[in-house]
């Protein structure tokens, strides 16, 4: 069993309901929820001319291998109606794999840990809530340290 950290985001429709639906499906298809952050309202990152996002992070214990986890995440997104139109564009649901235990891996489809954790307050702030002492296996810094040093200027507010 591995402890994984996932991030969810939505900026279309009923954002809070979308995140709850994703959470329910994660529990069904991926594993046991160990910790779940509150919801965070976030300015759009990447393409700024779009609705604000709601974001959330969760810790999940899973028996899935990392590549199988990616398939499960993409299937949940598909079931919820995700359409991949543009990078960083509007989305009904987005689920990112942040950490998979202490695994450091890169394939054509998946990079673990997620390569932009340290640059995104909408990931760092909810992670700080549920796992402040978690150590990034590549950067060898805690989430608390990464959040304090974040270069991200975008506003993130707990709802």
SEROVEX-161635 format. One record per residue: x negated, z negated, y of N, C-alpha, C in turn. Coordinates in steps of 0.2 Angstrom, whole numbers, plus 5000, padded with zeros to 4 digits. Atoms other than C-alpha are relative to their C-alpha. Layout:
XZYXZYXZY...
END
This chain:
499650004994500050005000499650005006500449994994499350055017500549985006499750014994499849995034499950065005500049954995500250135046500349995006499750014993500650145064500350075002499749944998501850275070500349995007499750004994502450325087500650055000499449964999504150395091500150015008499849984993504750485107500650045000499549964999506250565114500250015007499849994993506750645130500650055001499449965000508350735126500649964997499450035003510150675122500049925001500050085000510450485119499349984997500750015002508550445118500049934996500050065004508850265112500350014993499749985007510050325098499550044996500549965004508750455093499449964997500650045002507350325092500349954994499750045005508550215082500150044993499949965006508950355070499450024997500749995003507150395068499749944996500250065003506750215064500449994993499650005006508150215051499850044994500349955005507450365042499349994998500650025002505750305043500049944995500050065005506250145033500350034994499849975006507150255021499550044996500449955003505850395018499249985000500750025000504150305022499849944998500250065003504150125019500349945004499750064997504449945025499849995007500250014993504549915043499749925001500350065000503349775047500049975007500050024993503349765066500350065004499749944996504349875079500049975007500150024993503949875098500750015003499449984996505349875111499950075002499949934997505850035120499650005006500449994993504750105134500250065003499949954996505250215148499450035002500749974999503850345151500150065004500049934997503550485163499750054995500349955005503250645154499350015001500749995000501550675149499850074998500149935002500750855148500450045005499649964995502150955156500549955003499750064997502850835169500750025003499449974997504350945175500550004994499550015005505550875162500249935000499850075000506550715158499549954998500450055002505750555156500149984992500050015007505350495138500249934999500050065003505850345128499550004994500550015005504450285117500049934996500050065004504250155103499450014995500550005006502850115090500249954995499950045006503050035073499550004995500550015006501949965059500550014994499649995006502550025042499549994994500450015006501849975025500350064995499849945004501950135014499550014994500349975006501450204997499850075000500149925000501350385003499250015002500649984998499650465005500050035007500049984993499150525022500350075001499849944999499550705020500850004998499350005002501250665011500449965005499750034994501650545026500150055005499849954995501450695037500650044998499449965002502650795027500649965001499450044999503850655027500249995008499850004993503750635046500350075003499849934998503950825049500750014997499349995003505550815037500549965004499650044996506250675047500250035007499949964994505950775063500550064999499649945002506750925055500849984999499450035001508250825049500449985006499750034994508550755066500150065005499949944996508550935074499450025004500549984996506850945081499850075000500249944999506351115087499350015003500649994997504551155090499950065005500049954995504551255106499450015004500650004997503051205116499749945000500450065000501651085116500249955006499850054994502150925126500650025003499449984996503851005130500549954998499450045001505550925129500150004992499950015007506050855112500549954998499550055002507450765103499749954997500450055003506250675093499350024998500749995002504350665090499749944997500350055004503450565077499350014999500849995001501550545078499849944995500450055004500450455065499449985004500550034996499350345075499449984996500550025004498350255062500350004992499850005007498350255043499549954997500550055002497450095038499450015004500649994996495650105043499850074998500249935002495650295037499850045006500249954995494650415047500050074996500049935003495050595042500250055004499849944997495250765048500150064995499849945004496150915040500250055005499749954995496851075047500749985003499350024997498550985049500049935003499950074998498150805052499349975002500650034998496850705062500249925000499950075000496850515059499349965001499450024996496750415069500250055005499849954995497750515082499550015005500650004995496450585094500149985007499850014993497350545110500249925001499750074999497850355107499749975007500350034994496550295120500250035007499849974994497250415133500749995002499350004999499050375132500349935001499750074999499850225140500749994996499450005004501550275131499949984993500250025007500650235115499749935000500450065000499450095120500549945002499550064998500849985129500449974994499750035005501949975114499649984994500550035005500449955102499849935002500250064997499849815113500549944999499550055002501549725110500049984993499950025007501449735091499349994996500750015003499549745087499550005005500550004995498449695101499350004998500750015003496949655090499950054995500249955005497049805079499450045003500649964997495349895080500050074998500049935001495250075082499450024995500649995005494150135067499550055002500549964997493250265077499649975006500250034994493050185094499749934999500150075001492850005087500149965006499750044995493849935101500749984998499350025001495449835100500550045004499549974995497049905107500049965006500050044994496949765120499550035004500649984997495249835125500250085003499949934998495850015125500550015005499450004995497449975135499749985007500350024994496349885148499650065003500449954997495250035150500350075000499749945000496550175149500050045007500049964994496350315161500650035002499449974999498150365160500449975006499750024994498950355177500850005000499349995001500750385171500349934999499650065000502050245173500349994993499650025006502650155157500349935001499650064999504050025158500449984994499650035006504749915144500749995003499350004999506649935144500349934998
END
